[in-house]
C-alpha cells in the first residue's frame, strides 16, 4: 500500500463529532470567550499537543491538533444563540468519540458559554 492510499483510507475512515451548544451571550461575546479559552478545550483531547494550528474565517474557527499521533481537525462556528462544533476523529480516536463528545459539550458550555 502506498503512502497516498494509506492517507486516503485514514481520511475516509474519519468519524466526525458534531456538537451544538446553546448560549445567551450574543455572537460577539461567544466568539471572544472561545478565542480566549480555546486552549482549554483542546486540552480535553487525549494526548493533544500544546500548540494547535488555528485560524478564524469570519465567525468560524478552523483548527487542527496532534492527539495520540493522529491529526484531529475541526471547526467551531459561532452563531447568535448557538455554537456548533465539528471535529474529525481519525483512526483509533473513533473509539473514544461518544465519551469525548459528552466531555466537550459539557466543558465548552461550562467553561466558555455560561452567562456570568
C-alpha positions in Angstrom: 0.0 0.0 0.0 1.4 3.4 -0.9 1.6 6.4 1.5 -1.1 8.2 -0.5 -3.5 5.2 -0.4 -3.0 4.9 3.4 -3.7 8.6 3.9 -6.8 8.3 1.7 -8.0 5.3 3.7 -7.5 7.1 7.0 -9.3 10.2 5.8 -12.2 8.1 4.6 -12.3 6.4 8.0 -12.6 9.7 9.9 -15.6 9.9 12.1 -16.9 13.4 12.9 -18.2 14.5 16.3 -20.8 17.3 16.0 -21.9 19.4 19.0 -24.3 22.2 19.2 -24.3 24.3 22.4 -27.0 27.0 23.0 -25.9 30.2 24.7 -27.3 33.6 25.6 -24.2 35.7 25.1 -24.6 37.0 21.6 -22.3 36.2 18.8 -19.5 38.7 19.7 -19.2 37.6 23.3 -19.3 33.9 22.5 -16.6 34.4 19.9 -14.5 36.4 22.4 -14.8 33.7 25.0 -13.9 30.9 22.5 -10.8 32.9 21.4 -9.7 33.3 25.0 -10.5 29.7 26.1 -9.8 27.6 23.0 -6.6 26.1 24.6 -8.7 24.8 27.5 -11.0 22.9 25.1 -8.0 21.4 23.1 -6.6 20.0 26.4 -9.7 17.8 26.6 -8.3 15.8 23.6 -6.2 12.9 25.0 -2.5 13.3 24.1 -3.1 16.6 22.4 -0.1 18.9 21.6 0.2 22.2 23.3 0.1 24.4 20.2 -2.7 23.7 17.8 -3.0 25.3 14.3 -5.9 27.7 14.3 -7.3 30.5 12.2 -10.5 32.4 12.1 -12.6 32.8 8.9 -15.3 35.2 9.8 -17.1 33.7 12.8 -15.7 30.2 12.1 -12.6 28.9 13.9 -10.7 26.2 11.9 -8.2 24.1 13.8 -6.0 21.1 13.7 -4.0 19.5 16.5 -2.0 16.3 17.0 -3.5 13.9 19.5 -2.1 10.4 20.2 -0.1 10.5 17.0 -3.2 11.4 14.9 -4.2 14.7 13.4 -7.6 15.9 14.7 -9.1 18.8 12.7 -12.4 20.6 13.1 -14.3 23.8 13.0 -16.2 25.9 15.5 -19.0 28.1 14.1 -20.3 30.9 16.3 -23.9 31.9 15.8 -26.1 34.4 17.7 -27.6 31.8 20.0 -25.6 28.6 19.4 -22.0 27.4 18.9 -21.6 24.5 16.5 -18.5 22.3 16.7 -17.5 19.6 14.3 -14.3 17.5 14.9 -12.9 14.8 12.6 -11.5 11.9 14.6 -9.3 9.6 12.5 -8.3 6.0 13.2 -8.1 4.8 16.7 -9.6 8.0 18.1 -13.0 7.0 16.8 -13.2 4.6 19.7 -13.5 7.5 22.2 -15.9 9.5 20.1 -19.0 9.3 22.3 -17.2 9.9 25.6 -15.3 12.8 24.1 -18.4 14.4 22.7 -20.1 14.4 26.1 -16.9 15.9 27.8 -16.5 18.6 25.1 -20.2 19.6 25.2 -20.2 19.8 29.0 -16.9 21.6 29.4 -17.3 24.0 26.5 -20.7 25.0 27.9 -19.4 25.4 31.4 -16.0 26.9 30.7 -16.8 29.3 27.9 -20.5 29.8 27.2 -22.2 30.1 30.6 -23.6 33.5 31.3 -21.7 35.1 34.2 
